[in-house]
Amino acid sequence: MRDIRVAIVSSGAPPEDDLVANLAAREGLRVVSHATDVAGSGARLVELRRSKRDVLVIQMPQLDVNDPVLHAMVGTDTRVVLVAERIGEDQVYAAARIGVRGFAFRDAGGHAVVQAIVETHRTGGWLPPTLGGGLVRFLARLSSSDPQLTTSELHILEQLCDGARNSDIARTMCCTVDNVKWHLKNVYRKLQVRNRAEAAAHAVRTGIVDIDRT
């Protein structure tokens, strides 16, 4: 079995060279890239998005779901593990809704991070055991039905579930109706459905879209 390819990004925090060294020394893992200040460099962000990796580790001082690097990388057909010193339950819910499936507290030696990487790659998601059981069940439900939708596709699917027409969606997304149709074709393919009704039913049934969201 080949090594898990890991890319590491330090966002809003100084680079953790010890973590990079610890991960690089682990059997079964291969660090393929390590970057800092990606948000301030369009070229480095494009390079990161094109890198061949299985898991992207994003380090933060505190979990921030509005982080630009996080939003740029979620939905790029890679699994994301967020590593922070402090992780609140509300932040986990918010991050999971945009596509993050792995979480780890920063620890000496990187043992918790390694476990999060391996389990997120193997099963689709991981939460530190110290977080609540409700969060574990929530993440397990998302991981089992995770179709790897991009952020735009998820926003369109949410509006579709609300009964919005393509023209309405195009207006809120600031794009053309043809763009909406193109995204919908990708959504249908990923969900393995044939039309809008099937997509909406599948999204609500599997929890991809929360009908009780505000």
C-alpha positions, 0 to 999 in steps of 0.5 A, spaced: 500 500 500 502 506 498 504 512 503 498 517 504 501 523 501 500 529 505 500 537 504 501 542 510 499 549 510 500 554 516 495 559 515 495 565 520 500 562 524 508 561 524 510 554 521 510 548 525 517 545 523 517 540 528 510 537 526 513 537 519 519 533 521 514 528 525 510 527 519 515 526 514 518 521 519 512 517 520 512 510 516 506 510 511 506 518 510 509 522 505 509 530 506 509 532 499 509 540 500 509 545 506 507 552 505 506 558 509 502 565 507 499 561 501 493 566 501 497 572 500 500 569 493 495 567 488 501 563 484 502 559 491 495 557 492 494 555 484 500 550 485 498 547 492 491 546 489 495 542 483 499 538 488 498 531 488 496 529 495 491 525 499 490 529 505 491 537 506 493 539 513 491 546 515 494 549 521 491 554 525 492 558 532 484 557 533 479 554 528 477 559 523 471 557 518 472 564 514 480 562 513 481 564 506 486 558 505 480 553 508 475 556 503 480 555 497 482 548 498 475 545 501 472 541 495 478 540 491 477 532 491 482 532 497 480 531 504 482 536 509 484 536 516 484 542 521 489 542 526 489 548 532 490 549 539 483 550 540 477 547 537 470 549 539 464 545 538 460 550 534 466 551 529 466 544 528 459 544 526 461 550 521 467 547 518 464 540 517 458 544 513 463 546 508 466 540 507 472 539 512 472 532 515 478 531 520 480 535 526 486 535 531 488 538 537 496 540 536 500 536 540 507 535 542 510 529 537 504 530 532 501 523 534 494 526 534 495 529 528 497 523 525 491 519 527 487 524 524 490 524 517 490 516 517 483 516 519 480 521 515 484 518 509 481 511 511 474 512 513 473 519 511 473 523 517 476 524 524 474 528 531 478 528 537 475 523 542 474 529 547 469 532 543 462 530 544 458 524 542 453 528 538 459 531 534 461 524 532 455 522 530 454 528 526 461 527 522 460 520 521 453 521 518 456 527 513 462 522 512 458 516 510 454 521 505 460 525 502 459 526 495 465 531 495 461 537 492 465 543 491 463 550 495 459 552 489 455 546 488 453 545 495 450 552 495 447 551 489 444 544 492 442 548 498 438 553 494 435 547 489 432 544 496 429 551 497 425 550 491 429 556 487 429 556 479 436 556 475 435 564 474 434 565 482 440 561 483 444 565 478 442 571 481 444 569 488 451 566 485 452 572 481 453 567 475 449 565 468 444 560 468 449 556 463 454 556 469 448 554 474 446 548 469 453 546 468 454 545 476 448 542 476 450 536 472 456 535 476 452 535 482 447 530 479 453 526 477 456 526 484 450 524 487 448 519 482 441 522 481 438 524 474 434 530 476 432 536 481 427 532 485 432 526 486 438 531 487 433 534 493 431 528 496 437 525 496 441 531 499 435 531 505 435 524 506 443 523 507 444 530 511 448 533 505 443 539 506 440 541 513 433 543 512 433 546 519 438 550 517 437 558 518 
